Amino acid sequence: RFALRFALKLYSAFKKEFCRKWLFYFILLISMPSIFFLIKGSLLNPDGIGYFSYTRSLVMDRDLLFANDLKLFGVSDKSVYFHSTHNDYISNPFAIGTGLIWIPFFLMAHLAIIVLKILLNLPLASEGSSLFYTLACSLESCLVGLFSLLISFKIAKRLFSDRDCFLAMLGIWFASPFFFCFYWMPTHSHLVDSLAVSLFLLMWIESKEKEEWFWWVCFGLSFGFAVLVRWQNIIMGILLLLPLKINRKAIFFYSAFLLGSLLAFSPQLIVW
C-alpha cells in the first residue's frame, strides 16, 4: 500500500512540466549512490575481456596486439574466442565501439593512480588491468546507460502521453535487463548499446523533418556508431526503407547518411 501511494504521489508531481524535465536527474539521484556499493567491476569472460582489451591495448600499448592483455587476464590464447591466427595475431571477435567509449574514464583512472603513487607513495598497479581501471570503465558505462534513459524518454514523449512515458521509464529501469546490466554486467556492451540504439532511433524519428546535408551526415554517424558497438545493429538500417522514396533529394541525403556511417564505422574496418 505504501509503495502504491508513493508511486501515485510521484506521478502527480511528475505531471508538472518541471518534474518531467527533471526525471533523468531523479533517476540519477537514486541510482548513482548505489553504484559504489553494488557495481561489479570484474571482467566477465569472454565479453568483458574482449571489450576491455581494446581499451587497455590502445591506451597502454598503443597497438591492437592482445597476447600480453590475455596473459594479464589469465586467458589462454587457444580459447574458442581468443586464439592465434595464421599471422600470429590474437583474434578478438568483439566490436571495438565499447572499448573506444571507455578510453576517457580509463585515462582518468590511470592519471589518478599515477598521482596517488607520486603523492602518497602507494603501491598501486598501473599496468591497466587492475580492478581500479575496470571499475572506472564500469562507472562510465553506467553514466552512458543513464543518458540513454534520457534519450528514450525524449523519444517516448514524441509518441505517447506523459503518463505512458513515465511508466515506460520505470519499466526500463526496474523491469527490464537494464537493471541487471547496470549493476552486474557494466563491462559488457549492453549499456553503451542502449545509448547507441536510442540515439539512432531519436534521429530516425526526426529524419522525417530534416532536409540538411550535415544533419544527415550526423544521422549516419549515429548509425555507424550503433553498428560499431554491436554489429547486429546493422539490421536497424531497414528503418530507412520505411517508406522508401527514390528521388534526387533522397539519393543526396542517403549519400550523406552513408558517408557518416562509414566514418563512424571506420575504426572497426581498421581493426579488421
N, C-alpha and C positions, 0 to 999 in steps of 0.2 A: 504493500500500500504506500509506503514511504517513497519507494523508487518511482511509482507511477505518479504520485503527487509532484515529486521533484521534476520529472520529465515534462509534466503539463505546465508547471511554472516556468521551466526553461523555455518551452515552446512559446508561451505567452510573451516572454521577454524577447524571444527571437523574432517575433512578428514585427518588432520595431526595426526600422531601417538601420539604426546604429548597431544593433545586435547582429544583424545579418552581415554587416561589413566586418564584424569582429569575430565571426565564427572560427576562422582559421586561428586567431590568436587564443581563443578559448581552448581549442583542441591542443594547441601548442603548450598552453599553461598546464593542462592536466597530464600531458604526455612526457614533456621534457624532463621534469624531476625524476620520474620513474625510470628513465633510461639508465641513469647511473647506478641503479640498484638491480635492474632486471636484464639489461642488454648483454648478449653473449657476443664477445669479440673473437671467438675461436674460428679458425678457418675449417669449414667442413669439407672433407674430401669427397668428390673432386672439385665441385663447383667453386667453393671459396678459394681454394689454392689456385685454380685456373685463372680466376679473375684477378686475384691479388698478385700473382706472378707478373702480370703485365705492369702493374703499378711499381712494384719493387724493382723489377729489372730495368724499366725505363729511367727511374729516378736514381737508383743506387749504382747500377752498372752501365747505364746509358746504352743498352742493347736489348735485343729480344732473344737472348740465349738463356734457356731456362734450366740448364743442367745444375748450376750452383743453387738456384732457387729451390729445386726439388730436393736437393741434398739438405738444405737448411730446414725444410719442412718434413724431412724424413720420408719422402715418397720415392718409390722405385722408378727408374726410368724405363722399366719394362712393364708398366701397368697398362691397363686397357686404354686409359685416357692419355697418359703421358708416356711416350716411347720414342726411341731413337729412330730417325728417318735414315734413308739411304745416304744422305749427305751430312750425317752426324748432327743434325738439329734435333731438338726435342719438340715434339708436336704439342700444340695447345689447342684443343678442339672448341674452346670457348671464345665468344666475341670479345673484342677489346674495349668496347664502349664503357663498361662499368669501371674497368681499370683506369681509363683516362679520367673519368669523373672523380675518382678517388685521389688523384695526384695532389690537389691543393691541401687537403687535410693531412695527407701523408707527409708533405713537405713541412707543414706546421708542427706535426709530431716530431719529425726529425730535428727541426730547429729547436724545439722545446728540450729535447734530450741533450743536444749539444750544449745549450745554455745551462742546464742543470748540472751537467758533468763539469763544466768550467767553474761555475759559481759555487756549487756545493760539493764538488768532487765525489759525486755519486757514481757507483759502478754500474751504470746503465748500458745495456747493449744497444749499439747504434747501427747494427748491420741491416736493419729494416725488416726484420722478421719477428720481432718480439710482440707481446700482447699489446703494448702501448700503441704500436703502429696499426694493428688490426682494429683496436678499439676506436682509433681516430677515423679510420675508413668506415667503420660501422656507424659512428655518430653522423658522418656526412650522409650516409645512406638514409638514416632516419630523418634528417632535415630535408633531404630531397623528397622522401616519401610524404612528409607533411605538406610540402609545397605542392605535390601532386594532388592532395586533397583540396587545396585552394582552387586549383585549375578545374578539378572535377566539379566543384561547387559552382564555378563560373559557367561551366558547360550546362549543368542542370538548370541553372536559373534562366537560360535562354529557351529552355524547352518545357519546363514544368513549374508548378506552383511553389511558393515558398515553403509550404508545409512538406511537400514531397521532397524538395531539396534538403531540408533539414533531416528528414527521416533517411534519405539516401546517404548523407554524410555519417550519420550514426551507424547505419548498416555497414558501410565500408569499413568504419573504424572497429566496430565491435563484432560484426557477424560475417566477416569475410577472411580469407587467408592473410589479408593485410596486417592484422594484429599479430599473427604468428610470425610473419616475415619481419615485422618491425622489431620484435624483441629477441627472437631466437634465430633468425636467418638473415641478419643485415649484411653479411658478407657474401650473400648471393646477389643476383642481378635484379630481383623482383621489385625492390623499392625504386631503383633507378629506372626500371622498365615502366613502372606506374607513372613516373614523370614523363618519360618519352611518349608513351601512348596517349596520356591525357593532353599533352601539349599538341600532338599531331591532330587529335580529334577536335580540339578547340579551333585550330587553324583551318581544318577541313570545313567545319561549320561556317566559319567566317569567310571562306574562299568564295562563297556564293555572292558576296558583296564587294569583293576586291577586284580591281582591274588595274593594278600597278605591277610593273615588271619586277621591281625589287622585292615587293611583298611576296610574290610567287617564288622568288629565289629563297626567301626565308621559309616559306612553306615547304619547299623542297629540302631545306636544311633540317627541318623538324622531322621529316620522313626519313631522311638519311640517318639522322641521329637515332631514331627508333630502331631501324634495322641494324645500326652499329651496336646497339645494346643487346638486342636479341634478333637473330636473323629471321626467326619465324614471323616477325612483324612485317615482313615484306608483303604478306598477304593483305595487309590493310590498304595497299595500293589499289585494291579493287574498288575502294570507295570513290576513287577518281572517275570511275566509269558510270557513276550513278548521279544524274544521267550523263551520258557522253554526247557532247555536241561538237562535231568536227567542223570547224571553220577556221579562218585565218587567225582570228583572235585567240581561239582555244589552242591552236598549234603554237602560237607565240608564248602564251602563258605556260603551257605544258613543257615547252623547251626550257623556260626559266626554272620551272619546278625540277626538271631532270638535272639541270646544271647544279642547283643547290643540293639535290640528293647525292650526286656523285662527289661533290666537295665534302659533304659530311661523312660519307661512307669511305672516303679515300684512305683513312688510317687502316681500315681492315684490309683494303686492297694491297697496301704497302706491306702489312704483316704477311699476307699470303704470298 
